[in-house]
Every structure is written in C-alpha cells, then in structure tokens.
C-alpha cells in the first residue's frame, strides 16, 4: 500500500497503514525522518521507493525503534518523539514506531494463534531487521514492550549486538504476570459489555491524577476502539521475560518509571533495574504513561543516555 508523507515536529513522517511485516501479517508503521540536508532526504526517498526500509536509512547516523505495550498503539509515543525531535534532527537520527499485530490500526484477524507470544516476537524481530541502521541503533520499549525488547536483544547475534548501542525500558517490571488480568478469562461478549468500565479503570490507574484532560480523552478513545476479542487473545498469551532472560542482557540499558504507576508499581521497576545493573530514573508526578504525561522529562533522560 502506498505510504503517506507529512510533516511532524520539523521531521517527515512516512506512514504505511498496511505493511506486510511477515507472510499474512499486516501492520501499521510510521517512520520519522530527521535528515539534516535535502540531498540525504532525496537519496533516502529514492531508496524507500524501491521498497527497502533498511536502505531508507542509509544516509543516517542511527535509528531508534519504539515498541509499545500490550493492546496499545504507536500513538502513545508521539509526544515523546516530538520532545526528542530537536535532538534527532541535530544528530541525523530516524525513528520508527509500529502498531503490533491486532493493535491500533494494524490488521485484526479473529484467529487466536495470530496473537501468540512467539508470533508477536517474530514480528518484532522482523521489524528490527527491516529498519535497523548498520552501525547505531536504540530500542525504546514501554510496559510489555520492555519484555519483548529484552527477548529481542537476547535473540540477536553477537555481531548484531555491536550495532545496538542501548535499550530504554519505560514502565516495565520484573517479574511480570503471564496471561494478563484474570478478567480476560471472561468470554469476549462479556468483555465487550464491560469495556467502558475497563477503559475507565485503565485511565484511573495508568495516568496521574494531575494529568492533562485532553490526554485522558485521547486514552479513552484509544481504549474503546480495541475489539475485545483481540484484547482477550493478546493478554491470554502474554509471556513476560524471566529473571534469567533479563540477566542475559549484555547491552547498555536505561530504566525509566512513573513515580505513582498503579498498573506496574515502581517496585517491579526497581527489580528490573537491579537485574540489569543499571540505575532507575523516576519521573515525578506521573504514572504508567509517563512518556505521555511528561514527555520532555522522559526525553531528557533518553537523550542523556544516548549521548553518554
């Protein structure tokens, strides 16, 4: 499907609403282009039109891949990307985000196996392989996306890890609870009936009480747009990374967490940071969605990490 190109925070977005990441699996992808000069942009655009996302980044210094959490959407990263835009533009980075299969605006087949943890993990691996820069890469994961990022790192070869300069884990935990909340055991039709209540509970627990009302309204619209069969299939098959898997991570890491996270309490973030042997950066006055609530503060931590 033809992509859409538009402006965003001084960058160019190339969006594909239906990209076949693997056979029979179509997802939505956004690429945020931060080329410093028009010649580089022209070269990149010509390679993009030949169909290679990897070639698309050939004039760049590096790439940042964003991985959202369970039943979420790439839209949750846009405030953070906007806050990072001056740094990305100055340093000639591009970044990519995507809606995982079934999530956001990606394809949603009503087939249980399409949402298996191994399938979603293979999608992430394919996404990284398709968009990675040959020398400098960073991955930003949020919530369950932190677990998926850790598993991705452990699946890479030693040669591939040389180009992965660091991972940033926002709102993660250790250990996680496989299979999601017990409420997801209910039949899909019952989950659909209580969806407004579930969305309300998410908003109250994922966002700080002082959160911007406009952001809360966006969150409500996103939550209510999810078909509950997808949420059930997705959550029932979640498998969080284990302590052993975290201990195997051998790339630089940064852990960021909202001070008053009620979805994944900060105690789990402390355990994650300890297992990774890295400091924990706490964002005051935020909850689970700290990168949406205070994107400038989260961006500052990420930029400092990428600059170190």
Helices and strands as residue ranges (DSSP letters): E 4-8, E 11-22, E 25-33, H 38-49, H 53-56, E 62-67, G 74-77, H 78-90, E 93-99, G 112-115, H 117-131, E 137-142, H 144-155, H 158-162, E 164-170, G 182-185, H 188-193, H 195-206, H 213-224, H 228-236, H 243-247, E 253-258, H 266-276, E 280-283, H 290-293, H 295-307
